[in-house]
Each structure stands twice: as structure tokens, then as C-alpha cells.
Amino acid sequence: MDDSTKTQAVSDAVASLYNTYPFPPEPILDEAPPGYNWRWYWPTVHSFCTGAAPASNTVRVLDAGCGTGVSTEYISHLNPDAEVLGIDLSERAIATATQRCQSSGATNVQFRQLSIYDVDQIEGEFEWINCVGVIHHMPDPLKGLQALATKLAPGGFIHLFVYAAIGRAEISLMQRAIALVQGSQRGDYRDGVQVGRQIFASLPEGNRLKQRERDRWAMENHRDECFADMYVHPQEVDYTLDSLFELIDASGLEFVGFSNPQVWQLDRLLASDPALLDRAQQLPEKDQYRLVELLDPEITHFEWFLARPPYPRFSWDEDAALLSAIPTRNPCMEGWPSQSIFDHNYQIISLDKTEFEFLQACDAHNGPNSEHSQASVAELVAHGEASPEVVRQMQQRQLILLEPSQQT
């Protein structure tokens, strides 16, 4: 069997799984989905990757491996000025995605049943590609990523998510156990789910695999679609930090950063020993990431942004640039207006009086319903207690987005 035949066989098996168990199995709503994900909102994606809000919200977006359209629906509603295309191997998943977006009134989206390997069939390029939980299920992940790279416009960004080997060690063992018991019936995904559930039920209390499933995954895995996606998938590649950067380096794209940067901060793990923390922080950046990976076996995935150079990078270290910028409140927050809110990561934070009043001023002058002309940071600082340093810290915490006085 040659490589192309093997690739097609694996792709067919993956499509068969998702035709049997469309994923994700989220309910279809007759209204816009609740909440937000800042990684699915173009202004916050652009701000994270460049430091600044985009000049325009009119972008072309590809949701590559969209499944049943949960992410596509969010992207469409959160970005009404965008043109969104979702593609997936599974005919049933695409049908569900289409129904989902029609039901919720997402009118700026289209779907195509198409392999990522075949994206050359799509005309034009995209400023933004979302590809979450997909390429690790491809027979050749690098080939898939390189195919997507050809559709990324210069200055564009792609968000990716793949599984981490250390944090999924127990899952990998159970996958192999189920496949072994299934034998020649492997590929019968309903049988695989039944076998897997029987194994978990039969294992003794205190068994490491059973305990891990109970403590970490059981709540979502009560749905057969989730159990099948986790334990009976026909194709999966789990990455270490080293193999991840091998993939990135071979992609021809530039690593922007992890989209969950708080996970990769050493002080999260070593803050109790300042001397040791300082020593560890002297390591090269990738070695710091490697150390986090080794010290925190709860990391089950990697999520990150890549860019196709050239793309702009904005720094707000200089007061002149900061003070001339136009600030807006990040809409990815819950509970506003209040001094106690959920931030862009759905973490509860408390705003002090100065921060709260500055965000109120942003809404009054630069919000979507504002009747005033846009006000700069300098103008808002002059009428309140916030200092440039406070504003700078708010931007770093993604509480505000900053638009340069002259977009480049």
C-alpha cells in the first residue's frame, strides 16, 4: 500500500468515526451561542498576536476541521463583518454544522465537505485560520499544516491545538487496550465505545486509568460522542514540546506564542523558591517551556498561534505611542459593568476603582454605542486617575484593546 492509499484509508476511517459520532455533540440553538472565546474573536486575536486592535474587522476566516460547527458558529456571531468558511471530512458533521448556523441565524458562513489536504481547491487566501483539535488526527499532520500555510494571507494568523503526550498518557494506554480487545472489529466505533466502557467498569478501584477517567474526563465522556473521540479514534498523534517545535519549524510559519500563556509561566510552579525560579528563568525560552512540560503532567494539549510574515508588532513601552492610541474595552468579559468580572479567560478578577472607571470611560467615548468622537488614552487619562502604567498593564491583561493612532 503506497503512501497516498494509506493516507486515504486513514482519512476514510476518520470520516467514518465522525459520521458515526458527529463531534462536538453540542445542542443546536435557535439563538446566538452564549458567552465568548477570545480566540474566536478577530480583534482579540489580532491584539494578542500584534499588540494592537486590527484596522478592519472585515476578514476572511477558514475554520479547518470544523466538525459540527460549534466553533464556526461562534466565529460567525462574534465577527459579523467576517466571511467565514467551515470545512470538514465528515458529511454528517457538515450537515449538522449547516443546520446549527441556520438555526442560530449565522448568515456570514458557508460550509464545504473537504479535506484539509485539498484546500488548494478553495479560491483565495484567509487572514485568519482556526484549526483546533484537527491536525493530530491527520495521517500526516505536517502535510496538513503546510497545506493550510499556503492559504494563509501574508500577515495572517492561524490558531492550532494538538494533544500533549505526557498529559494524555493514561488515555493512550486505554486506546491501545480497547484496540487490542476489539481485534478485527476495530473500526466498529460503537463496539469500541461499548468495550471501553466495559473495561472501565471492570477495572479495580484505585486503578490509575480508572481513577484518571473518573477525576478528569468522566463528566464530558458520559456522552458517547466524546468517549469515542477520546478512546476509539482511528488516528492520533500526541506531541511533546520538542516534536511540537519540530512541526512548527517545518511549517514555514512563525511561532507567535501559546494562546494560554499563563500555563507556560514558571512562577506558576516555582514561585515558592525565588532563587530557584530566578535560576530557571535564565534558561532559553524553549527550555523554560520544556521545564513547565516536565513539571506539570496535567498539560493535556498545546494551543498556539502561528503567523505568515511579515506582520506588524506594536509595543506600548513608549508613553508617546501609548497616549496617542485609541482604547476600547475588551468585550470578552462577563459581568460587566461591575468591579468583579470574568475576564477573557473566564477567570474571576477584581477591578480596582481606577481600572473600573477607565473601562467605563472607554465605553462612554469609544464603545459601539458611543455618541462621542473617539478619545485617545491621553484624553481619558487626563479626565481620570489612571496613569499610563495602569493603562499599559490593562492592555497586557487584555482588559483593553489599543488601536494605534496611525495603523501601519
MIVO-100504 format. One record per residue: x negated, y negated, z of N, C-alpha, C in turn; residue in one letter. Coordinates in steps of 0.02 Angstrom, whole numbers, plus 50000, padded with zeros to 5 digits. Atoms other than C-alpha are relative to their C-alpha. Example, Ala and Ser with C-alpha at 12.3 -4.5 7.8 and 13.67 -1.06 7.14 Angstrom:
499555005950000493855022550390499554994050000A/500425005949997493165005350357500394994550037S/
! end
This chain:
499575006050000500005000050000499564993850000M/500425005950004499214983649945500264994650048D/499845005149950499244967650048500684996849987D/499365003350015500714959749957500595004550017S/499474995349983501754975549980500095000450076T/499964999849927501314976150165500334993750027K/499705006449979501754957750184500755000149990T/499294999850015503434960350102500365004850047Q/499694995149955503784975650209500104997150070A/499945003149933503444966050370500524994549998V/499505005450006504454951050311500705002949997S/499354996950004505904962550268500225002650069D/499844997549934505804970450441500204994350047A/499835005849959505824953350525500694997449982V/499335002250021507314947950421500545004750024A/499514995049977508194964150468500154999150074S/499885001249928507944960650654500484994250009L/499605005949988508694943350640500685000349964Y/499334998750027510104949350529500415004250049N/499664996049949510504961750668500154995950062T/499935004249940510224949550811499804992849982Y/500165006950016510314931450748499754996350062P/500335003249943509204920550858499824992949982F/499754999149932509344909650957500775000950002P/499284998549997511094915451013500424994750035P/499645005449966511694898351071500704999149971E/499325000950025513554894651058500054994249950P/499875005350049514204883850915500494995150031I/499605005349970514934867250973500354995849946L/499665004550047516144855050892499824992850014D/500275006749986515114840150951499245000450000E/500735000149998513304834650956499755003850061A/500274996249944512224845851067499794995350057P/500165004449943511914839051243499254999550010P/500705000849980510264832351307499544998149943G/500505002250047508674829851209499385004550006Y/500674997249997506974836851169499564995049963N/500385005550031505694823251137499605002449941W/500384997350057504754834751017500435000649938R/499544999950057506304834250905500264993049983W/499795006950011506444815250902499424996249969Y/500565002750038505394806450771499634994350036W/500375005449967504994790350869499545002550056P/500424997649946504324800151018499455004649974T/500524996050032503394812550907499454995449973V/500485004650030502564798150814499614996350055H/500335003549945502184789050977499495004550034S/500464995349968501404804551055499375001049957F/500564998450044500314807850903499564994049982C/500375005950022499794789950862499914994850054T/500015005149949500124779851018500514994649989G/499545005450016501444769150934500645002749969A/499374998450033503254769650877499914999449924A/500085000250073503464772550689500294993749970P/499745005850035503774758750564500705001249974A/499344998350027505294768050498500225006750028S/499724993649978506454781850558500285003949941N/499784996550060506844786850379499455004749979T/500524995150014505824802750364500325006349973V/499784993550025505934819550280499725005350048R/500184995249948505914834150403500135007149975V/499914992950015505654852750375500005003950065L/499974995449943506234864950509499855006949973D/500244994050032505224880050456500095006050047A/499824994549956505924896250526500534997750049G/499515003549958507484887650590500475004850037C/499544995449967508414903450642500724997949993G/499295001750002510214899850689500134992550004T/499915007250008509904881150677500064996050064G/499965003949938509814876050860499544994049997V/500475005750005508264865450834500194995349943S/499815004150057508874859450664500574995350017T/499425004149980510504853350738499784994250045E/500265005349957509594843650874499634994849959Y/500395004750040508384836050749500474995649958I/499545003850043509834830750637500374994750040S/499625004849960510844822450776499554994850032H/500455004849968509354814450862499694995149949L/500325004050052508714807550696500484998949941N/499485000750052510224801650595499754997049935P/500275002950061509124792350470499545004849962D/500454995250031508104807950430500375004449949A/499764994950047508324820150286499705006650023E/500234994049966508214837450364500155006249957V/499924993650034507944854450281499795005650046L/500164994149961508014870850376499935006149955G/500104993950039507304886950302499895005950047I/500094994049961507314904750366500065006149955D/499964993850037507104922650305500685003350004L/499394996249985508724928950381500624996849970S/499395002450030510304927150279500534998550053E/499495001049948511394929050434499834994050044R/500205005849960510384916250532500164993549963A/499855006050040510544903650390500754998649999I/499275000950000512424906550383500234997150067A/499825002649933512544903450571499774992850007T/500265006949996511454887850558500444995249962A/499575004350041512544880850420500664998750036T/499385000849963514114884050521499914995550060Q/500145004049940513324876450676499994992649984R/500075007150016512874860050592500644997149971C/499355002450025514534858750500500484998850058Q/499555000649944515464861350663499864993950043S/500185005649957514494848050758499964993349963S/500015006250038514544835350617499324997549981G/500675002050023512704835250570500024999849924A/499905000850072512824828350394499364998849960T/500625001650034511004824750355499545006049994N/500394993949999510434842950347500235004849946V/499874994650047510324856750217499615006250022Q/500344993749982509814875050232499875004049937F/500174995350054508944887450118499725006350030R/500304993649981508564905850140499355000649961Q/500655000450033506714905250104499445001850048L/500594998449960505074912350169499534994050003S/500515005349995503754900350233499465001049948I/500504998750053502574908850111500204996949933Y/499755002450065503674901949971500204992650002D/499805007049995503794883750025499794995949939V/500175003650061502974878849861500604999249954D/499395000750039504724881149789500404993750019Q/499665006149978505274865549886499654994049969I/500295006050031505014849049797499774995050054E/500225005549958504014835249880499665002250064G/500354998949936503184833550050500434997550057E/499635001749939503764830850228499544996150047F/500385003749950503194818050355499955003750066E/499964996749935503644829850495500265007149989W/499804993050004503734848850506500055002850070I/499904996549936504434858650653499955007549986N/500094992850011503854876750662499865003350067C/500054997849930504194883750835500195007450006V/499864993049989504054902150878500065004149937G/499914997050066503824907450697499375003449974V/500574997250036502074909950628499705006150035I/500264994049966501614922650763500405006349981H/499624994350024502964933750686499885001449925H/500164999050070502214932550511499435005049992M/500554995150009501104946450441499334996749992P/500625003850007499794933150400500134992950024D/499845006749974500014918050516499604994449967P/500415005350031498564908450439500264998249931L/499725001350066499274910350265500644995950006K/499385003849990500944904050331499864992750019G/500175006849979500154888950416499694996149942L/500305003550057499124884850262500524998249948Q/499465001750046500704885650157500374993850024A/499675005949973501544873150273499564993849992L/500465005750006499994862050267500054996849931A/499955002850068500234860050079500624995649992T/499385004050004501964852450112500014994250049K/500035005449951501404840350247499714993849966L/500225006250032501264822550184499394997250037A/500575003349965499654812750220500274995650056P/499775003749941499844805350393500585003450035G/499444996549969501184818150435499785004750056G/500134995949940501334829350588500415006449997F/499664993749994501784847350619499965002350072I/499984997449931502334854350787500065007649996H/500024992750001501934872650818500035002950070L/499934996449936502224885450954499855007349985F/500154992950007501434902750967499925003050070V/500054996449937501344915951103499285000350025Y/500654999549968499904916751227499915007150027A/500114992949985499134933951254499995001450075A/500084998549929498694932751439500674999750036I/499365000849965500394926551497500535004949978G/499514995250025501304939651393499735007150003R/500304993449996500264954751444500515005450015A/499504995049982501724963851525500505001149944E/499554999350057502844960251376499685004549947I/500354996050050501544967651259500005007450018S/499994993049978501454983551363500685003149990L/499334997350008503334985651362500185000849926M/499884999350072503414982551174499715006649975Q/500334993950023502194996751147500345006250029R/499654994349970503115008151268500655001549964A/499374999050036504785005551181499875003049932I/500154997450066504005008551011499795007450004A/500224993149992503205024551075500595004750011L/499424995949987504845031351141500445000449938V/499584999950060505775026350983499735004549946Q/500294995950052504555035150870500254998349931G/499775001050068505305037350698500614995449995S/499415004450000506815027050750499814992650008Q/500215007049996505765011450766500244996349938R/499685003650055506614998450658500755000150008G/499305000249980508315002950729500034995650062D/500085004849946508414987450836500515000850055Y/499514998749948510004991950927499765005850044R/500284994549961509195008250979499424997550043D/500565002749962507644998551032500224996350062G/499735003649942508664987251146500245005050053V/499754995049953509515002451224499435003650035Q/500584996649970507855011451251499664995550050V/500335004649955507084995951327500374999150065G/499605000949939508504993351449499985006350042R/500044993749962508435011851497499335000550036Q/500664999649968506575010751531499984995450061I/500015004649943506764995351642500425002750058F/499574997449947508195003451738499695006050035A/500294993849973507185019451764499364998850039S/500655001349966505555011551823500104999150074L/499935000849927505245012152011499964992750022P/500045006749971505484996752117499264998450015E/500705002049989503864986952129499565001049940G/500394999450061503294992151956499874993149971N/500215006750023502344977451882500414997649941R/499615002150059503284977351716500724998350019L/499325001249979504974978651800500054993550041K/499995006049958504544965151926499924993749958Q/500115005950043503924953251791500634998349962R/499385001150036505514955551690500524996950047E/499505002449952506584952651844499864992850021R/500175006649974505634937351904499994994649947D/500145005150051505294928651739500504999749943R/499644999850063506404934251597500735002450003W/499364996549999507974943251656500604995449986A/499435004450009509104927951655500174999049927M/499875000850071508894924951469500085006649964E/499994993650035508674943151423500635004150013N/499374996549995510414948051479500365000149933H/499735000050068510864943551300499565004649957R/500384995250040510364957451181499574996549948D/500395003650051509774944651052499324997950028E/500635002149968508464938151174499575006050018C/500384993949983507964955451234499675002849938F/500274997350062507734961251054499424995749975A/500535004550024506714945751007499375000950041D/500584999349957505564948751155499675006849997M/500284993349988505364967551163500005004749940Y/499984995350057505784975750995499844996649934V/500175003550062505114963250870499505004149960H/500454995950040504254972050724499324996949986P/500645003350016502864959150708499874994550050Q/500175005249952501984948750839499244999550007E/500705001449988500274940750857499964995450061V/500095004049940499814934351030499294996949998D/500625003750008498434921351041499664998750067Y/500405002949947497034916951159499814993049980T/500225006850016496354899351168499505000149942L/500514999650053494884904751059500325001749932D/499704998350064495934913150924500484994649975S/499575005650019497134898450927499604994749962L/500395005250033495754886150882499665002649937F/500224997250064495094898050750500544999049947E/499435001250045496834896950672500034992749980L/499965007150014496844878050687499444997749954I/500575002150040495104875950616500065002249927D/499934997350068495554886650465500604997049963A/499395002650030497184877250433499884994149953S/500145006150039496364861850357500334993850029G/499675005649967497354850850478499614998250064L/500365002649942496784840750628500425001050064E/499674999149936497204845250808500124993350033F/499835006349967498124830650889500005000950075V/499984998749928498454838251060500575004850016G/499464995849976499514850251159500614995650016F/499405004049988501314844251169500285000950071S/499874999749928501384849551352499354998550037N/500685001449975499784840651405499925000850075P/500064999349928500194841451590499785007050019Q/500204993149985499934860351584499255000849996V/500714999250015498144857851524499564995350041W/500395004249954497594846151663499705004250055Q/500344995949949496304854151776500204998150071L/499835002049932496854843951926500645003650024D/499414996149981498474853951923499805006350039R/500224993749970497444869051979499444999150052L/500615000649958495874862252065499984993750042L/500015006549965496404846052148499815000750074A/500164999349929496134853152323499254999950014S/500735000349991494244853352293499734994849951D/500205005350046493744836552218499315001149968P/500664998950028491924841552197500025005349944A/499934994850051492384857352102500374997349939L/499625002950055493664847851998499554995549958L/500455004550036492354834751952499515004049957D/500474995850037491144848451901500345003149938R/499634996950055492464857151794500164995049945A/499825005250049492944840751710499404997549960Q/500595001550040491154838951648499925004749941Q/500034995250055491444853751533500274996849935L/499695002250063491804850751348500755001350001P/499274999749996493654848451314500275007149989E/499754993350013493924865751240499845004750057K/500164995849942493034873851387500454998450059D/499505001649949494194864451504500665003549986Q/499404996450019495654871751408499925007550015Y/500134992949986494854889051420500055001550074R/499994999049928494674887051607500735000150025L/499295000049981496514882551626500335006549980V/499714993750024496994897651521499825005850046E/500224994549958495964909151632500284999650071L/499785000949931496554901751796500765000150008L/499275000149996498404901151753500315005249953D/499724994850042499044917851686500754999449989P/499295001250013500814910751689500124996549933E/499925003350065500484901651524500185005249948I/499744994950047501534911551400500004997749928T/500005002550068501374900551247499544994049993H/500355006150018500394886951161500464995849956F/499615004650042501294871751089499584993949987E/500465005350017500384858150996500194996749934W/499915003850062500364845150857499365000349958F/500535000950049499294845350701500194994249955L/499895005650046499094830850580499615001149936A/500375000250063498604828850399499704993049994R/500325006650004497324814750397500084997049930P/500115004649944497244800450380500664998150033P/499415002449964498464794950513499784994750050Y/500215005649957498464779250620499945002150073P/500054999149927497904779150801499994993250032R/499945006549967498394764850915499775000650073F/500225000449931497554760251078500274993650032S/499735005849965498304748651206499534997850057W/500485002049949496714746151306499894992550002D/500115007250003496544728251247500664996450014E/499405003649980497794716251326500324996449940D/499725003850056497994706251164500475004449959A/499584995550040498664721251067500625002050040A/499444997949957499744726751213500524994550006L/499535005549987500524709751246500394998049938L/499655001950061500984706951064500485005549975S/499594994350022501844724151047500734999050022A/499295000249985503734726451049500175006550039I/499864993949961504264738451190500745001949996P/499324997549994505814749351189500005005750051T/499934994549952506434761251322500065006649962R/499954993450029506164779451278500705002750013N/499324997549988507934786151251500025007150026P/500024993249974507364803551302499924999850076C/499974999849927507854801651484500745000950019M/499334998549977509374807051583500114996550067E/499845003349937510254797551723499914992549998G/500095007350007509854780151658500694996649993W/500485003949961510174766951721500005001850074P/500094998449930509524772351890499255000150013S/500714999549984507874772051981499785007250009Q/500154992949998507974791051994500275003149936S/499804997650066507994798951821499645006549984I/500384994650031507504814351723499614996849942F/500415003150052506044809251612500035004149936D/500004996850065505614815251436499895007550005H/500114992849989505094832251506500525003050047N/499484997849953506674833851613499735001150070Y/500265000049932505654830951770500294994050037Q/499735005649962506444820451907499444995450022I/500495004949979505464804551935500364994150031I/499735006049969505734788952038499654993949972S/500275006350026505504771851960499974994950056L/500005005449950504924757752070500384994049971D/499585005750019505824741052063499734996749936K/500305003450057504604733551938500115004049935T/499904995850059504714748251818500744999949978E/499284999950015506614748851830500214993549965F/499815006450029506794730351793499704998949931E/500315000750067505584731151646500405004149949F/499604996050046506594745351568500674996749986L/499385003650011508184735351594499894994349950Q/500165005450046507364720651505499895002549929A/500094997050066506854732051361500685001349967C/499334998750026508674737351341500344993549979D/499655006350013509304719451350499754996549938A/500295003850055508104712551221499865004249938H/500234996050056507554727151113500405006549991N/499594994050005508894740351138500444999949938G/499604999650062510044746350998500614995450000P/499415004349996511484735551061499834992850018N/500225006749980510444720151097500214994849948S/499835005650044511054703651026499434994949997E/500575004649998509374695251061499515001949945H/500564998350043507884694050946499505004150040S/500464995549965506544706750985499484996150041Q/500475003349954505454701951132499375004250006A/500644996649992503624706251150499885001750073S/500204998449932502794713651302499844993550038V/500195006349968502094696351339500614996250025A/499405003749981503824688651341500375003350058E/499664996549945504554702151454499594999650064L/500435000649941503054701551571500074993150031V/499955006949975503234682651585500634998850041A/499365000949965505024684551647500125005250055H/499924994849949504714698751770499375000850039G/500574998849956503484706251891499505005049970E/500444995050029502714719351776499364996849974A/500645002250026500874717151737499835004049938S/500214995950058500014723051577499805007150020P/500204993249979499304737751676500605004350015E/499384996349987501044742951734500305002249934V/499724998450066501654742251553499585005549966V/500454995050030500134752151495500145006950030R/499864993649968500494765751623500685002749981Q/499344997850021502324766351573499975003049930M/500084997150067501804769351393499665006850004Q/500354993649993500614783251446500465005450028Q/499524995249972502034791451543500615001049955R/499474999550050503154790051389500674997350025Q/499395003449979504414779051480500204994749949L/499865004950052504254766151341499625001949937I/500354999550063503774766151158499794993049980L/500265006450019502714752151088499924999649924L/500075001250071502834745250912499494994349991E/500505005350011501284735450856500324994049966P/499735006150030501594717550805499965000249924S/500064998950071500994722350631499855007349989Q/500124993050015501204740450576499485000749946Q/500534998750050499724747550481500115006649967T/
! end
